[in-house]
Amino acid sequence: MGAIPAGFESEAGMLLIGGRRADALIAEAGDTPLFVYDLAMVAERIRRFRVAFPGVSLHYAIKANSFAPLLSAIAHQVDGLDVASAGEMRMALAAGMDPGDISFAGPGKRDEELRAAIDAGVTINLESEGEADRALALGRARGVRPRLAVRVNPDFEIRGSGMRMGGGARPFGIDAERVPALVRRLVESGADYRGFHIFAGSQALDAAALIEAQAATVALAARLSDAAEVAPPLVNLGGGFGIAYFHGEAPLDVELVGRALHETLAARPAVLGNAGFAIELGRWLVGEAGVYLTRVVDRKTSFGKTFLITDGGMHHQLAASGNFGQVVRRNFPVAIASRFGAAGEEEVSIVGCLCTPLDRLADDVMTPRAEVGDVVAVFMAGAYGLSASPQAFLGHPPACEMVVAAS
Ligand SMILES: *Cc1c(COP(=O)(O)O)cnc(C)c1O
């Protein structure tokens, strides 16, 4: 399995999260399964970004985790929130974010969603020419200048990135070659043109690949702006910073990426001279800060194999089950919370309580012996956990969520 992220300690064998004992957190929440998010770890990530990327704005892509207490803590520390539905837009506004610092991307925005964004003064990242027509018409009908940016489908993608969202035929963004004409039309129609959104991939751990993609993104933004003869106020360079979920993966060298981007921007073409630049991150900010705690309800053997069966599973933590974008299932880091740091004694498979073979939390891992009642901690659970899991599947109770503040 992958390495447990740095920053988790123990007290008398009990896992500490944000300096608090896991058993005390469960008692406070009332029950397992429970997601705990350590705000200090998130703040540390934000601090690290600020040092590595001076002068570059930081946006949080809230689809990674929109739990309200976490979101309002983050909203006060970043420069923008990126949302992908009117529901997420309302969450971002409720978290106290200035509408001018919210951008709304995502394919298939309905008219009522466009209207809500225009009324709120949120920037719409246009995903198609048809959406541009509808947004312009809605703006005219309401007598307001809509804030519009263009999401570009780039003609490249981050090498080796986990999830491909650019390069070739995609439902996201507008093909680069058609963008200059659209930008001209937005400006001529009197829209408040906000610039570009160019997202080339996710879950990249290779600094060189990210550096190359960022340089290509800046070059593309310059080329499109020159062709349109319009300078963009903001270029959202996408994100794609990955985290090391699995055995053998090395963490991303963010500082190296920051130094390279600094050089790229220092040498940027004149048309981008007055542009601001933003990076939008989801999992890199919150993924490692979350732990999913689930209790062992049964222990059994089958054909010589020991199973720990828990009260949680893929309905809360789909990604750990291997069913969220993985091709070959690999184990997220796990531990027995009450014996944190103890040596492995037995090989077990940890599964959830859903009646499907898909519901696996860890296959064939060495753990200290765990009995019924012990708690399993699944790490790397802060991003794409509860918000990305099929909670209604099989009718089990929802998970609890809580944040722990700086210790
Ligand atoms: C999902 C998404 C993100 C966040 O991706 P992470 O891998 O969590 O950083 C950022 N931007 C866009 C456009 C996205 O769709």
The ligand as an SDF file (V2000), in Angstrom:
LIG
                    3D

 15 15  0  0  0  0  0  0  0  0999 V2000
  -11.5210   18.5810  -11.0620 C   0  0  0  0  0  0  0  0  0  0  0  0
  -10.9260   19.8170  -11.5250 C   0  0  0  0  0  0  0  0  0  0  0  0
   -9.9130   20.4220  -10.7870 C   0  0  0  0  0  0  0  0  0  0  0  0
   -9.3290   19.8200   -9.5530 C   0  0  0  0  0  0  0  0  0  0  0  0
   -8.5750   18.6890   -9.8550 O   0  0  0  0  0  0  0  0  0  0  0  0
   -7.5930   18.0770   -8.7440 P   0  0  0  0  0  0  0  0  0  0  0  0
   -7.0140   16.8950   -9.4130 O   0  0  0  0  0  0  0  0  0  0  0  0
   -8.4430   17.7220   -7.5730 O   0  0  0  0  0  0  0  0  0  0  0  0
   -6.6150   19.1180   -8.3950 O   0  0  0  0  0  0  0  0  0  0  0  0
   -9.4100   21.6130  -11.2390 C   0  0  0  0  0  0  0  0  0  0  0  0
   -9.8900   22.1960  -12.3490 N   0  0  0  0  0  0  0  0  0  0  0  0
  -10.8700   21.6320  -13.1000 C   0  0  0  0  0  0  0  0  0  0  0  0
  -11.3350   22.3100  -14.3180 C   0  0  0  0  0  0  0  0  0  0  0  0
  -11.4080   20.4310  -12.7150 C   0  0  0  0  0  0  0  0  0  0  0  0
  -12.3660   19.8690  -13.4560 O   0  0  0  0  0  0  0  0  0  0  0  0
  1  2  1  0
  2  3  1  0
  2 14  2  0
  3  4  1  0
  3 10  2  0
  4  5  1  0
  5  6  1  0
  6  7  2  0
  6  8  1  0
  6  9  1  0
 10 11  1  0
 11 12  2  0
 12 13  1  0
 12 14  1  0
 14 15  1  0
M  END
$$$$
